[in-house]
Structure formats: C-alpha cells, structure tokens
C-alpha cells in the first residue's frame, strides 16, 4: 500500500534528516521533491499546493531552525500535515438513533459497494456487537441481489429479500419495517451503481435518501482510481449529504493519491479502508497510522490490535503450557503458527506494518513472501505424524520422500528444518512470558511519541 509515495518521500526525507542545519534553500529543494512525490502519487493539485504551503510555513519558521535536530523536526511536520490532510483521527459511524440505524451505501459500479456491505456487516457484528440486517436496492442487476444474499449468509447476518420488479424506495421501507419488528440495530442498504455519474442515477438515490433518511450515507470509492476518486466523491457529495467515505482496494493502491485527496476535496472523513478481498479485510481508517506507514514508520498499533483479535488465544495458551512443561515445540505446532500468520494477512501483511520494512528491497520481501508460506505448509503436510512430532528422525530417504510429496527440492526441506530449529530456540527463550514478551517487543518497536530518531538514520 502506497509503496511509490512511501519510497519517494522516504528518500527525500532521509536526505534532509542527515543535515545538521536546515536553511531556506535546502528546505526549498526538499519541498520540490515532496511536491513531485505527491503529484506522482496522483494526489489532486489543490491538495498538493495546500500541503506544501503548510509544510513550508511551518518549516521556515522557528520550529525547525532553532531545533537541535532540524531534519527530524521537518519529518515530524510532514507527518502531522499528512495526518491533517487525511483527517485528525478516525471518525466512527454514528449509530446513535432509534433502531434500526439505516446506513446507505452509494458509489459507482465496480467500486466494491456490495462487498463493502458484507464486510461492514461482519465488522459491526463482530467488533461492535450489533444485530445487523442487509438489503439490496439495486434493481438493475439481479446478480447484485444474489451476491449480497450469499455474502449475508457467509458473514452470518440477516438478508431482507428484494426483486428487480420492486421500486428501491419500497424495498428499503419494507426492510426498515422488518428490521424494526425483529429488533435489528443496523440496516445496511446497498444501492445501484452506474459506470459514471449521471442525472438519472443521482435523482434516484436522492429520492431514496429523502424517503428513508439514513443516519449515515457512505460513499464507496476505489482507491486505485487515484485523483478521480476524489472528483467522483465530490460529485456525489454535491448531490447527497454524505457522512463519510469507504476507500476500497487500498491494498492494490501503490500511489496513495485517493487517500490523500478525498478528505480535503469533499470535507468528509474516510471512515473505513478496504485492504483485500476477504470479508474481514475492512479496517477503521486511522489517519495517524496511515501517515506513519507512508513515512516508513510502520503501524505497530494496528498490528498489535490484529494479533489480539486474530490469534487463537486458546491454542496460544496450550502451546505456551506445552513449551513450559518442557515438551518442546514440534513441526505440527510450527504449522499452526504459519496458519495463524496466514490468517493475519500473511507475511507481507505483517511486514507492511513493521517500522522500516517499507524500505526493504523487493527481493528480500519476495523471499519472505506468502509463496514461501504455502511451500512450507506443503512440506509439513507431506510428513507423517511421527515425523512432525520428532523432526530429528527426518534424514536422507525421508527428506527425498517429503520433497517428492510436496513438489519441492531437498534443499527446500532442509531450509524449512533450519527455520524450524530457529523457531524452536526462540520458543524456548519465550516460554517464560510467551505472548506478553512478544507484545512488549512489538510495542518497543514503536518510535517514541510516534516518531523516532532511528527512522531515517543519517547516511
């Protein structure tokens, strides 16, 4: 996510952090680079101008020149201005109304509206403990209605049926009545999308909005459309009283233009960010964490939250007890650890959130990529239960059989056994405090005060 912007800004800010003194001249050069980085990231021109103006005003002032570490202060200014552009903090959904709280989803066709309804339903059910119903008012695409029904079933929420013969207003009013009768907290409404903004579409959604009076009207937009995302959001905002934005497909957006433009151009907060195709790949949008990731400082807070949410506590405790009793850590345990990591978005998902990982070479990232995970799993799956329990018995002929069974080479099996041995040593060391120690180490990676001297070390 935002790799291009991160790389360009990282390089520019590394240069400035090595300077002992900042003058108006070298600030000017750095700002030119920052401007180019933002324009290349497809950030809207008015946003770039205002951003660079704000940074310049603060950088040329006493804030930087009187500092002992002017380079670091300059980076801090860039970080706080990035946060300001995207919004000061995460803004939650406002569901404080007589139930059901109606949330209307608007957007263009292909932006990921229906999928986002499913993801948001799962998020509200699991993390906000709400009783959720979904309904499709997209009467132009029977497939959209069926898709939402399938998603509702997958995430375990109620689906209110609708057909292409009904009018959108009638569908939603019927759903509100059903949700009220069955005591649902939230009703999520999927609306029809079009390939472009047109008058008929806007008139239809305006009439629907006026009739059902939703407490939240969210605009769903594809992050990969860059600057266009902000312009489309503005067109919708002019027609509808939007309350927020859901930015989808952000995992595929190497530039970051949409995230940096939408808030400024519409004045509406990005409330959620879609980070993949899975139904749990929807996260609240935290501007300060995204700014930190753009500047290569990682996002340890989100990583800790994810670990706490997705790690199977029962399995973790069982493993900790097993290791404490001296029974050791075997290959079956190793496989379960790999599965837990996959559940958290794989190695790449974890690495993106760790400080300093953004600057790593693609080759290193590739080596630690998810292909490796799948290969390791295949190798362990080709072993017998006895071999998993006693890895020291895996010698010559067994290695050949395991390599053949998993479609790998003997050196791949050797590499896995070596990685397993390293993990086994680490587990022995951690057996005292287990997960708590790991959490402390992760928290220790966070730059002090969200900003650290080690982020862009002088060259």
TORZA-323239 format. One record per residue (C-alpha): x, y, z; residue number from 1. Coordinates in nm, 2 decimals, always signed. Layout:
! TORZA-323239
SITE        u        v        w   seq
SITE        X        Y        Z   NUM
...
! end
This chain:
! TORZA-323239
SITE        u        v        w   seq
SITE    +0.00    +0.00    +0.00     1
SITE    +0.13    +0.35    -0.10     2
SITE    +0.47    +0.19    -0.20     3
SITE    +0.56    +0.45    -0.46     4
SITE    +0.48    +0.75    -0.24     5
SITE    +0.65    +0.59    +0.06     6
SITE    +0.96    +0.53    -0.14     7
SITE    +0.98    +0.88    -0.29     8
SITE    +0.91    +1.06    +0.04     9
SITE    +1.14    +0.82    +0.23    10
SITE    +1.43    +0.90    +0.00    11
SITE    +1.37    +1.28    +0.02    12
SITE    +1.33    +1.28    +0.40    13
SITE    +1.63    +1.06    +0.45    14
SITE    +1.84    +1.33    +0.27    15
SITE    +1.70    +1.61    +0.49    16
SITE    +1.74    +1.42    +0.82    17
SITE    +2.11    +1.39    +0.77    18
SITE    +2.16    +1.76    +0.75    19
SITE    +2.30    +1.94    +1.06    20
SITE    +2.12    +2.26    +0.97    21
SITE    +1.82    +2.35    +0.76    22
SITE    +1.82    +2.67    +0.55    23
SITE    +1.55    +2.82    +0.34    24
SITE    +1.75    +2.70    +0.03    25
SITE    +1.77    +2.33    +0.13    26
SITE    +1.41    +2.33    +0.26    27
SITE    +1.31    +2.46    -0.09    28
SITE    +1.48    +2.17    -0.26    29
SITE    +1.32    +1.92    -0.02    30
SITE    +0.98    +2.07    -0.07    31
SITE    +1.02    +2.05    -0.45    32
SITE    +1.09    +1.68    -0.41    33
SITE    +0.79    +1.64    -0.17    34
SITE    +0.57    +1.82    -0.43    35
SITE    +0.69    +1.58    -0.71    36
SITE    +0.63    +1.28    -0.49    37
SITE    +0.27    +1.38    -0.42    38
SITE    +0.20    +1.46    -0.78    39
SITE    +0.34    +1.13    -0.90    40
SITE    +0.12    +0.96    -0.63    41
SITE    -0.18    +1.12    -0.82    42
SITE    -0.28    +1.35    -0.53    43
SITE    -0.51    +1.63    -0.65    44
SITE    -0.32    +1.95    -0.74    45
SITE    -0.51    +2.18    -0.49    46
SITE    -0.43    +1.94    -0.21    47
SITE    -0.06    +1.93    -0.31    48
SITE    -0.04    +2.31    -0.32    49
SITE    -0.20    +2.35    +0.02    50
SITE    +0.00    +2.07    +0.17    51
SITE    +0.34    +2.20    +0.05    52
SITE    +0.23    +2.56    +0.16    53
SITE    +0.15    +2.44    +0.51    54
SITE    +0.48    +2.24    +0.54    55
SITE    +0.68    +2.54    +0.41    56
SITE    +0.52    +2.78    +0.65    57
SITE    +0.60    +2.57    +0.95    58
SITE    +0.95    +2.46    +0.83    59
SITE    +1.08    +2.80    +0.75    60
SITE    +0.96    +2.93    +1.09    61
SITE    +1.14    +2.90    +1.42    62
SITE    +1.00    +2.55    +1.47    63
SITE    +1.28    +2.39    +1.26    64
SITE    +1.57    +2.64    +1.26    65
SITE    +1.61    +2.65    +1.64    66
SITE    +1.59    +2.28    +1.69    67
SITE    +1.89    +2.06    +1.77    68
SITE    +1.77    +1.80    +1.52    69
SITE    +1.61    +2.01    +1.24    70
SITE    +1.59    +1.71    +1.00    71
SITE    +1.38    +1.51    +1.24    72
SITE    +1.16    +1.81    +1.32    73
SITE    +1.10    +1.86    +0.95    74
SITE    +0.99    +1.49    +0.91    75
SITE    +0.76    +1.54    +1.21    76
SITE    +0.60    +1.84    +1.04    77
SITE    +0.54    +1.64    +0.72    78
SITE    +0.38    +1.36    +0.93    79
SITE    +0.15    +1.60    +1.11    80
SITE    +0.05    +1.77    +0.78    81
SITE    -0.02    +1.43    +0.62    82
SITE    -0.25    +1.35    +0.92    83
SITE    -0.42    +1.69    +0.88    84
SITE    -0.49    +1.62    +0.51    85
SITE    -0.65    +1.28    +0.58    86
SITE    -0.84    +1.40    +0.90    87
SITE    -0.72    +1.44    +1.26    88
SITE    -0.84    +1.09    +1.38    89
SITE    -1.06    +0.80    +1.30    90
SITE    -1.43    +0.90    +1.29    91
SITE    -1.66    +0.62    +1.39    92
SITE    -2.00    +0.55    +1.24    93
SITE    -2.28    +0.74    +1.42    94
SITE    -2.54    +0.48    +1.51    95
SITE    -2.70    +0.67    +1.79    96
SITE    -3.06    +0.67    +1.68    97
SITE    -3.39    +0.49    +1.72    98
SITE    -3.31    +0.14    +1.58    99
SITE    -3.26    +0.04    +1.31   100
SITE    -2.98    +0.28    +1.23   101
SITE    -3.00    +0.30    +0.85   102
SITE    -2.67    +0.32    +0.66   103
SITE    -2.70    +0.39    +0.29   104
SITE    -2.41    +0.29    +0.06   105
SITE    -2.36    +0.49    -0.26   106
SITE    -2.09    +0.47    -0.53   107
SITE    -2.01    +0.38    -0.89   108
SITE    -2.04    +0.04    -1.04   109
SITE    -1.73    -0.18    -0.97   110
SITE    -1.61    +0.03    -0.67   111
SITE    -1.68    -0.27    -0.44   112
SITE    -2.01    -0.15    -0.28   113
SITE    -2.18    -0.49    -0.24   114
SITE    -1.86    -0.65    -0.10   115
SITE    -1.82    -0.35    +0.14   116
SITE    -2.18    -0.40    +0.27   117
SITE    -2.08    -0.76    +0.35   118
SITE    -1.75    -0.65    +0.51   119
SITE    -1.92    -0.38    +0.71   120
SITE    -2.19    -0.62    +0.83   121
SITE    -1.92    -0.85    +0.96   122
SITE    -1.73    -0.57    +1.12   123
SITE    -2.04    -0.43    +1.31   124
SITE    -2.15    -0.78    +1.42   125
SITE    -1.81    -0.90    +1.55   126
SITE    -1.65    -0.58    +1.67   127
SITE    -1.94    -0.36    +1.76   128
SITE    -2.17    -0.65    +1.87   129
SITE    -2.46    -0.51    +1.67   130
SITE    -2.75    -0.71    +1.52   131
SITE    -2.73    -0.64    +1.15   132
SITE    -2.97    -0.68    +0.85   133
SITE    -2.87    -0.61    +0.49   134
SITE    -3.09    -0.53    +0.18   135
SITE    -3.01    -0.47    -0.18   136
SITE    -3.20    -0.18    -0.36   137
SITE    -3.01    -0.25    -0.69   138
SITE    -3.30    -0.33    -0.91   139
SITE    -3.08    -0.32    -1.23   140
SITE    -2.86    -0.62    -1.15   141
SITE    -3.02    -0.94    -1.03   142
SITE    -2.67    -1.07    -0.97   143
SITE    -2.61    -0.79    -0.71   144
SITE    -2.91    -0.90    -0.51   145
SITE    -2.79    -1.27    -0.52   146
SITE    -2.43    -1.16    -0.44   147
SITE    -2.55    -0.98    -0.13   148
SITE    -2.76    -1.27    -0.02   149
SITE    -2.46    -1.50    -0.05   150
SITE    -2.24    -1.25    +0.15   151
SITE    -2.50    -1.22    +0.42   152
SITE    -2.51    -1.59    +0.46   153
SITE    -2.13    -1.61    +0.47   154
SITE    -2.09    -1.34    +0.74   155
SITE    -2.40    -1.46    +0.94   156
SITE    -2.63    -1.16    +0.91   157
SITE    -3.00    -1.13    +0.81   158
SITE    -3.08    -1.06    +0.45   159
SITE    -3.41    -0.89    +0.35   160
SITE    -3.52    -1.02    +0.01   161
SITE    -3.59    -0.79    -0.29   162
SITE    -3.66    -0.83    -0.66   163
SITE    -3.59    -0.63    -0.97   164
SITE    -3.97    -0.56    -1.01   165
SITE    -3.98    -0.35    -0.70   166
SITE    -3.90    +0.02    -0.66   167
SITE    -3.59    +0.10    -0.45   168
SITE    -3.79    +0.32    -0.20   169
SITE    -4.05    +0.03    -0.15   170
SITE    -3.77    -0.22    -0.09   171
SITE    -3.59    -0.01    +0.17   172
SITE    -3.91    +0.09    +0.35   173
SITE    -4.01    -0.27    +0.37   174
SITE    -3.67    -0.36    +0.51   175
SITE    -3.69    -0.09    +0.77   176
SITE    -4.03    -0.22    +0.89   177
SITE    -3.89    -0.58    +0.91   178
SITE    -3.58    -0.47    +1.09   179
SITE    -3.78    -0.27    +1.34   180
SITE    -4.02    -0.56    +1.40   181
SITE    -3.73    -0.80    +1.46   182
SITE    -3.53    -0.56    +1.68   183
SITE    -3.22    -0.51    +1.45   184
SITE    -2.97    -0.25    +1.55   185
SITE    -2.85    -0.16    +1.20   186
SITE    -2.98    -0.19    +0.84   187
SITE    -2.72    -0.16    +0.57   188
SITE    -2.86    -0.06    +0.23   189
SITE    -2.68    -0.15    -0.10   190
SITE    -2.78    +0.09    -0.38   191
SITE    -2.74    +0.07    -0.76   192
SITE    -2.42    +0.18    -0.91   193
SITE    -2.35    +0.32    -1.26   194
SITE    -2.04    +0.33    -1.48   195
SITE    -2.03    +0.71    -1.44   196
SITE    -2.21    +0.99    -1.26   197
SITE    -2.54    +1.05    -1.44   198
SITE    -2.85    +1.26    -1.37   199
SITE    -3.10    +0.97    -1.35   200
SITE    -2.88    +0.78    -1.10   201
SITE    -2.84    +1.09    -0.88   202
SITE    -3.22    +1.16    -0.89   203
SITE    -3.30    +0.80    -0.79   204
SITE    -3.06    +0.80    -0.50   205
SITE    -3.17    +1.15    -0.39   206
SITE    -3.53    +1.03    -0.38   207
SITE    -3.43    +0.72    -0.18   208
SITE    -3.22    +0.93    +0.06   209
SITE    -3.51    +1.17    +0.12   210
SITE    -3.76    +0.89    +0.18   211
SITE    -3.55    +0.67    +0.42   212
SITE    -3.35    +0.95    +0.59   213
SITE    -3.04    +0.73    +0.67   214
SITE    -2.82    +0.83    +0.97   215
SITE    -2.51    +0.75    +0.77   216
SITE    -2.46    +0.79    +0.39   217
SITE    -2.13    +0.64    +0.29   218
SITE    -1.96    +0.68    -0.04   219
SITE    -1.77    +0.37    -0.16   220
SITE    -1.48    +0.45    -0.39   221
SITE    -1.20    +0.26    -0.55   222
SITE    -0.86    +0.38    -0.42   223
SITE    -0.69    +0.27    -0.74   224
SITE    -0.87    +0.54    -0.94   225
SITE    -0.65    +0.80    -0.76   226
SITE    -0.74    +1.16    -0.82   227
SITE    -1.06    +1.05    -1.00   228
SITE    -1.18    +0.90    -0.67   229
SITE    -1.18    +1.25    -0.51   230
SITE    -1.36    +1.41    -0.80   231
SITE    -1.63    +1.14    -0.81   232
SITE    -1.67    +1.17    -0.43   233
SITE    -1.72    +1.55    -0.47   234
SITE    -1.99    +1.49    -0.74   235
SITE    -2.17    +1.26    -0.50   236
SITE    -2.12    +1.49    -0.21   237
SITE    -2.28    +1.78    -0.41   238
SITE    -2.59    +1.57    -0.47   239
SITE    -2.61    +1.38    -0.14   240
SITE    -2.54    +1.48    +0.22   241
SITE    -2.25    +1.23    +0.26   242
SITE    -2.13    +1.15    +0.61   243
SITE    -1.82    +0.96    +0.52   244
SITE    -1.62    +0.75    +0.27   245
SITE    -1.51    +0.39    +0.24   246
SITE    -1.19    +0.35    +0.04   247
SITE    -1.18    +0.01    -0.12   248
SITE    -0.89    -0.19    -0.29   249
SITE    -0.63    +0.01    -0.09   250
SITE    -0.41    -0.30    -0.08   251
SITE    -0.36    -0.26    -0.46   252
SITE    -0.30    +0.12    -0.45   253
SITE    +0.07    +0.18    -0.47   254
SITE    +0.03    +0.55    -0.52   255
SITE    -0.20    +0.67    -0.23   256
SITE    -0.35    +0.97    -0.42   257
SITE    -0.71    +0.89    -0.33   258
SITE    -0.64    +0.86    +0.05   259
SITE    -0.47    +1.20    +0.05   260
SITE    -0.72    +1.38    -0.17   261
SITE    -1.07    +1.25    -0.07   262
SITE    -1.09    +1.42    +0.27   263
SITE    -0.96    +1.76    +0.15   264
SITE    -1.18    +1.77    -0.16   265
SITE    -1.51    +1.65    -0.01   266
SITE    -1.46    +1.77    +0.35   267
SITE    -1.59    +1.42    +0.45   268
SITE    -1.39    +1.17    +0.66   269
SITE    -1.26    +0.84    +0.53   270
SITE    -1.42    +0.61    +0.79   271
SITE    -1.31    +0.27    +0.66   272
SITE    -1.04    +0.13    +0.43   273
SITE    -1.07    -0.20    +0.24   274
SITE    -0.75    -0.40    +0.25   275
SITE    -0.82    -0.71    +0.04   276
SITE    -1.10    -0.94    -0.09   277
SITE    -1.17    -1.14    +0.23   278
SITE    -1.48    -1.05    +0.43   279
SITE    -1.27    -0.94    +0.73   280
SITE    -1.04    -0.71    +0.52   281
SITE    -1.21    -0.39    +0.63   282
SITE    -1.04    -0.16    +0.89   283
SITE    -1.13    +0.17    +1.05   284
SITE    -0.93    +0.44    +0.88   285
SITE    -0.68    +0.59    +1.12   286
SITE    -0.50    +0.89    +0.95   287
SITE    -0.22    +0.90    +1.20   288
SITE    -0.14    +0.53    +1.14   289
SITE    -0.16    +0.57    +0.76   290
SITE    +0.07    +0.87    +0.78   291
SITE    +0.31    +0.66    +0.98   292
SITE    +0.30    +0.38    +0.72   293
SITE    +0.35    +0.63    +0.43   294
SITE    +0.67    +0.76    +0.60   295
SITE    +0.80    +0.41    +0.66   296
SITE    +0.74    +0.40    +1.03   297
SITE    +0.51    +0.11    +1.02   298
SITE    +0.18    +0.07    +1.20   299
SITE    +0.26    -0.13    +1.51   300
SITE    -0.07    -0.03    +1.69   301
SITE    -0.28    -0.19    +1.41   302
SITE    -0.05    -0.49    +1.42   303
SITE    -0.10    -0.54    +1.80   304
SITE    -0.48    -0.50    +1.76   305
SITE    -0.48    -0.76    +1.48   306
SITE    -0.27    -1.00    +1.69   307
SITE    -0.50    -0.96    +1.98   308
SITE    -0.81    -1.01    +1.76   309
SITE    -0.70    -1.29    +1.53   310
SITE    -0.46    -1.50    +1.73   311
SITE    -0.64    -1.81    +1.87   312
SITE    -0.59    -1.74    +2.24   313
SITE    -0.67    -2.10    +2.34   314
SITE    -0.42    -2.25    +2.10   315
SITE    -0.16    -2.00    +2.21   316
SITE    -0.21    -2.08    +2.58   317
SITE    -0.20    -2.46    +2.50   318
SITE    +0.13    -2.41    +2.32   319
SITE    +0.28    -2.19    +2.60   320
SITE    +0.19    -2.46    +2.86   321
SITE    +0.33    -2.74    +2.64   322
SITE    +0.66    -2.55    +2.60   323
SITE    +0.68    -2.46    +2.97   324
SITE    +0.64    -2.82    +3.06   325
SITE    +0.94    -2.90    +2.86   326
SITE    +0.75    -3.10    +2.60   327
SITE    +0.91    -2.89    +2.32   328
SITE    +0.78    -2.72    +2.01   329
SITE    +0.73    -2.96    +1.72   330
SITE    +0.65    -2.93    +1.35   331
SITE    +0.28    -2.96    +1.40   332
SITE    +0.30    -2.65    +1.63   333
SITE    +0.51    -2.48    +1.37   334
SITE    +0.24    -2.54    +1.10   335
SITE    -0.03    -2.40    +1.33   336
SITE    +0.19    -2.09    +1.38   337
SITE    +0.21    -2.05    +1.00   338
SITE    -0.17    -2.08    +0.97   339
SITE    -0.22    -1.81    +1.24   340
SITE    +0.02    -1.58    +1.04   341
SITE    -0.17    -1.65    +0.72   342
SITE    -0.49    -1.56    +0.90   343
SITE    -0.34    -1.22    +0.98   344
SITE    -0.28    -1.14    +0.61   345
SITE    +0.04    -1.34    +0.56   346
SITE    +0.40    -1.23    +0.60   347
SITE    +0.36    -0.93    +0.36   348
SITE    +0.06    -0.80    +0.56   349
SITE    +0.27    -0.82    +0.88   350
SITE    +0.58    -0.67    +0.72   351
SITE    +0.40    -0.37    +0.59   352
SITE    +0.30    -0.28    +0.94   353
SITE    +0.65    -0.31    +1.09   354
SITE    +0.88    +0.00    +1.11   355
SITE    +1.15    +0.03    +0.84   356
SITE    +1.02    -0.26    +0.64   357
SITE    +0.89    -0.03    +0.36   358
SITE    +1.25    +0.05    +0.26   359
SITE    +1.34    -0.32    +0.22   360
SITE    +1.44    -0.44    -0.12   361
SITE    +1.18    -0.63    -0.32   362
SITE    +1.40    -0.93    -0.33   363
SITE    +1.40    -0.97    +0.05   364
SITE    +1.02    -0.91    +0.06   365
SITE    +0.98    -1.18    -0.21   366
SITE    +1.19    -1.43    -0.01   367
SITE    +0.97    -1.37    +0.29   368
SITE    +0.65    -1.37    +0.08   369
SITE    +0.34    -1.58    +0.10   370
SITE    +0.47    -1.83    -0.16   371
SITE    +0.72    -1.94    +0.10   372
SITE    +0.44    -1.99    +0.35   373
SITE    +0.25    -2.21    +0.11   374
SITE    +0.56    -2.41    +0.03   375
SITE    +0.64    -2.46    +0.40   376
SITE    +0.29    -2.58    +0.46   377
SITE    +0.30    -2.83    +0.17   378
SITE    +0.63    -2.97    +0.31   379
SITE    +0.49    -3.02    +0.66   380
SITE    +0.17    -3.18    +0.51   381
SITE    +0.39    -3.43    +0.33   382
SITE    +0.53    -3.56    +0.67   383
SITE    +0.39    -3.84    +0.88   384
SITE    +0.25    -3.75    +1.23   385
SITE    +0.56    -3.92    +1.38   386
SITE    +0.80    -3.71    +1.17   387
SITE    +0.62    -3.39    +1.27   388
SITE    +0.65    -3.49    +1.64   389
SITE    +1.02    -3.59    +1.61   390
SITE    +1.18    -3.38    +1.34   391
SITE    +1.53    -3.52    +1.43   392
SITE    +1.43    -3.85    +1.26   393
SITE    +1.40    -3.68    +0.92   394
SITE    +1.71    -3.79    +0.74   395
SITE    +1.82    -3.88    +0.38   396
SITE    +1.54    -4.11    +0.24   397
SITE    +1.27    -3.94    +0.44   398
SITE    +1.38    -3.60    +0.31   399
SITE    +1.36    -3.73    -0.05   400
SITE    +1.01    -3.87    +0.00   401
SITE    +0.89    -3.54    +0.17   402
SITE    +1.04    -3.33    -0.12   403
SITE    +0.87    -3.55    -0.38   404
SITE    +0.54    -3.55    -0.20   405
SITE    +0.53    -3.17    -0.17   406
SITE    +0.66    -3.09    -0.51   407
SITE    +0.98    -2.93    -0.37   408
SITE    +1.35    -2.99    -0.36   409
SITE    +1.56    -3.15    -0.08   410
SITE    +1.72    -2.81    -0.01   411
SITE    +1.37    -2.66    +0.05   412
SITE    +1.31    -2.93    +0.31   413
SITE    +1.65    -2.86    +0.46   414
SITE    +1.57    -2.48    +0.47   415
SITE    +1.23    -2.55    +0.64   416
SITE    +1.40    -2.77    +0.91   417
SITE    +1.66    -2.50    +0.97   418
SITE    +1.39    -2.23    +1.01   419
SITE    +1.20    -2.47    +1.24   420
SITE    +1.51    -2.51    +1.46   421
SITE    +1.55    -2.13    +1.49   422
SITE    +1.18    -2.10    +1.58   423
SITE    +1.22    -2.38    +1.84   424
SITE    +1.51    -2.19    +2.00   425
SITE    +1.30    -1.88    +2.01   426
SITE    +1.01    -2.06    +2.17   427
SITE    +1.24    -2.19    +2.44   428
SITE    +1.35    -1.84    +2.53   429
SITE    +0.99    -1.71    +2.53   430
SITE    +0.85    -1.99    +2.73   431
SITE    +0.85    -1.78    +3.05   432
SITE    +0.63    -1.49    +2.94   433
SITE    +0.51    -1.61    +2.59   434
SITE    +0.29    -1.37    +2.41   435
SITE    +0.33    -1.09    +2.66   436
SITE    +0.70    -1.08    +2.59   437
SITE    +0.63    -1.07    +2.22   438
SITE    +0.38    -0.78    +2.26   439
SITE    +0.63    -0.59    +2.47   440
SITE    +0.89    -0.63    +2.20   441
SITE    +0.64    -0.51    +1.94   442
SITE    +0.55    -0.21    +2.14   443
SITE    +0.92    -0.14    +2.19   444
SITE    +0.95    -0.11    +1.81   445
SITE    +0.72    +0.19    +1.81   446
SITE    +0.91    +0.52    +1.77   447
SITE    +0.89    +0.72    +2.09   448
SITE    +0.59    +0.96    +2.07   449
SITE    +0.51    +0.81    +1.73   450
SITE    +0.84    +0.95    +1.59   451
SITE    +1.19    +0.82    +1.63   452
SITE    +1.54    +0.91    +1.56   453
SITE    +1.61    +0.57    +1.42   454
SITE    +1.35    +0.61    +1.14   455
SITE    +1.57    +0.78    +0.88   456
SITE    +1.92    +0.75    +1.02   457
SITE    +2.18    +0.98    +0.87   458
SITE    +2.38    +0.83    +0.59   459
! end
